[in-house]
Amino acid sequence: MPQTMLAILAMMIFSLFAVNQQERVYIAQNAMIRQAVTVMLNSAAVERLEEISAKGYDQATVDDETISSSAELSSSTSGFGPGTDHTAEDDLDDFHTATDTLYRAVGTDSLGFVVVSEVAYASEANPAELAAAGTKTKYKLVTVTARSLTMPELEVTISRSCSCGSACQW
């Protein structure tokens, strides 16, 4: 009888050890999957930010006009958004509040991501910060947020300041 009890105790200890090892493997695999999805989120956000940054600063600069004051900028903060200047997405503010769903192939599956972009005027003193409400400046801050559809708690947000450049002569 004592040998049977020792055998059962040994099996219980071994089972606890096996369950503990499986839990560690699960945690490690989950962390690797989360890291892979985060890399894909970064990729989707950077891709969208590059696309937006390649566009003109303002409709006035797209039309090759030189701007001598902030009043000549065609887009007020209230006019930001798709289709507000009656043209296709050809300048930064057309991407304000734009939402896209992107998919990335992973083996035989695909992962979906929602990418939301926001555009606002940035402070001339610090282009990484937003300008005061209603103020037009030489800088716009483009912020892109990407979220995973399968792991909604994962989110990546990146920003970039874009300048009016030589088109702004004030």
C-alpha positions as MATLAB code, in Angstrom:
seq = 'MPQTMLAILAMMIFSLFAVNQQERVYIAQNAMIRQAVTVMLNSAAVERLEEISAKGYDQATVDDETISSSAELSSSTSGFGPGTDHTAEDDLDDFHTATDTLYRAVGTDSLGFVVVSEVAYASEANPAELAAAGTKTKYKLVTVTARSLTMPELEVTISRSCSCGSACQW';
ca = [
       0.000    0.000    0.000;
       2.737    2.608    0.771;
       4.307    1.874   -2.625;
       1.000    2.573   -4.356;
       0.673    5.869   -2.519;
       4.240    6.790   -3.484;
       3.503    5.911   -7.119;
       0.340    8.046   -7.116;
       2.228   10.918   -5.470;
       5.002   10.626   -8.071;
       2.412   10.691  -10.883;
       0.766   13.771   -9.382;
       4.076   15.592   -9.072;
       5.015   14.651  -12.633;
       1.583   15.789  -13.907;
       1.944   19.148  -12.144;
       5.409   19.530  -13.654;
       4.058   18.694  -17.154;
       1.163   21.157  -16.808;
       3.580   23.854  -15.623;
       5.836   23.241  -18.639;
       2.849   23.385  -21.015;
       1.766   26.671  -19.469;
       5.232   28.136  -20.005;
       5.227   26.996  -23.638;
       1.761   28.525  -24.135;
       2.862   31.841  -22.604;
       5.996   31.930  -24.781;
       4.028   31.136  -27.956;
       1.409   33.746  -27.100;
       4.149   36.361  -26.597;
       5.712   35.474  -29.968;
       2.336   35.749  -31.722;
       1.670   39.129  -30.087;
       5.107   40.354  -31.181;
       4.501   39.186  -34.764;
       1.110   40.934  -34.863;
       2.677   44.093  -33.414;
       5.322   44.061  -36.164;
       2.528   43.751  -38.752;
       0.659   46.613  -37.071;
       3.784   48.761  -37.273;
       4.154   47.863  -40.927;
       0.537   48.797  -41.706;
       0.821   52.100  -39.815;
       4.136   53.056  -41.444;
       2.806   52.147  -44.893;
      -0.217   54.416  -44.393;
       1.911   57.219  -42.928;
       4.279   57.060  -45.919;
       1.331   57.189  -48.316;
      -0.123   60.252  -46.589;
       3.244   62.027  -46.230;
       3.849   61.725  -49.977;
       0.822   63.954  -50.683;
       0.801   67.742  -50.952;
       0.677   69.881  -47.832;
      -2.497   71.748  -48.781;
      -4.735   72.099  -51.828;
      -3.104   75.480  -52.497;
       0.364   73.888  -52.620;
      -0.923   71.034  -54.795;
      -2.079   73.691  -57.259;
       1.524   75.094  -57.240;
       0.587   78.327  -55.525;
       2.978   80.238  -53.273;
       1.349   81.093  -49.979;
       2.252   84.407  -48.372;
       0.145   84.065  -45.206;
      -1.679   81.404  -43.264;
      -4.999   82.902  -44.409;
      -4.230   81.652  -47.932;
      -4.164   78.028  -46.829;
      -7.229   76.409  -48.324;
      -7.949   74.039  -45.502;
      -9.269   75.225  -42.176;
      -9.407   72.744  -39.337;
     -13.154   72.368  -39.897;
     -12.486   71.635  -43.577;
     -10.241   68.656  -42.906;
     -11.440   65.324  -44.169;
     -12.087   63.310  -47.309;
     -13.727   65.191  -50.145;
     -13.956   68.569  -48.399;
     -11.967   70.372  -51.107;
     -13.753   68.549  -53.969;
     -10.649   66.673  -55.088;
      -9.343   63.177  -54.664;
      -6.973   62.424  -51.809;
      -4.191   64.680  -53.057;
      -3.249   66.635  -49.936;
      -2.678   65.821  -46.260;
      -5.943   67.039  -44.805;
      -7.959   64.787  -47.142;
      -6.816   61.888  -44.948;
      -8.253   63.310  -41.708;
     -10.543   60.673  -40.146;
      -9.853   58.239  -43.014;
     -10.352   54.620  -41.968;
      -9.128   51.629  -43.947;
      -9.095   47.903  -43.318;
      -5.944   46.112  -44.450;
      -5.213   42.401  -44.556;
      -1.868   40.611  -44.331;
      -1.375   36.998  -45.366;
       0.060   34.746  -42.675;
       0.523   31.278  -44.093;
      -2.894   30.189  -45.277;
      -4.716   32.685  -43.037;
      -4.992   36.441  -43.154;
      -4.966   38.975  -40.356;
      -7.029   42.155  -40.553;
      -6.045   45.588  -39.333;
      -8.029   48.806  -39.033;
      -5.913   51.868  -39.822;
      -7.238   55.294  -38.805;
      -5.486   58.536  -39.704;
      -5.881   62.000  -38.213;
      -4.435   65.269  -39.469;
      -4.231   68.532  -37.549;
      -2.182   71.707  -37.643;
       0.943   71.476  -35.510;
       2.626   74.126  -33.418;
       5.347   76.100  -35.200;
       7.401   76.151  -31.995;
       7.188   72.356  -31.669;
       5.813   70.527  -34.739;
       5.336   67.374  -32.665;
       2.537   69.104  -30.705;
      -0.865   70.286  -31.881;
      -1.398   73.973  -32.608;
      -3.998   76.005  -30.742;
      -7.547   75.426  -31.975;
      -8.354   77.371  -35.138;
      -4.694   78.197  -35.865;
      -3.271   77.520  -39.338;
       0.479   76.891  -39.379;
       3.275   75.745  -41.685;
       3.116   72.284  -40.108;
       0.560   69.504  -40.007;
       0.784   66.569  -37.638;
      -0.284   63.275  -39.203;
      -1.164   60.550  -36.689;
      -1.900   56.986  -37.758;
      -3.347   54.365  -35.415;
      -3.465   50.692  -36.412;
      -5.482   48.090  -34.494;
      -5.664   44.347  -34.961;
      -9.082   42.869  -35.736;
      -8.131   39.551  -34.141;
      -6.404   41.025  -31.079;
      -8.206   44.353  -30.521;
      -6.135   45.132  -27.431;
      -3.061   45.518  -29.675;
      -2.658   49.030  -31.040;
       0.170   51.021  -32.595;
       0.130   54.816  -32.968;
       2.770   56.758  -34.882;
       2.984   60.419  -35.889;
       4.938   62.575  -38.299;
       5.091   66.322  -38.805;
       4.838   67.541  -42.384;
       5.929   70.988  -43.495;
       4.602   73.396  -46.071;
       8.186   73.941  -47.156;
       9.197   76.611  -49.653;
       5.579   77.090  -50.770;
       4.929   78.990  -47.512;
       6.597   82.397  -47.732;
       5.641   83.849  -44.363;
];
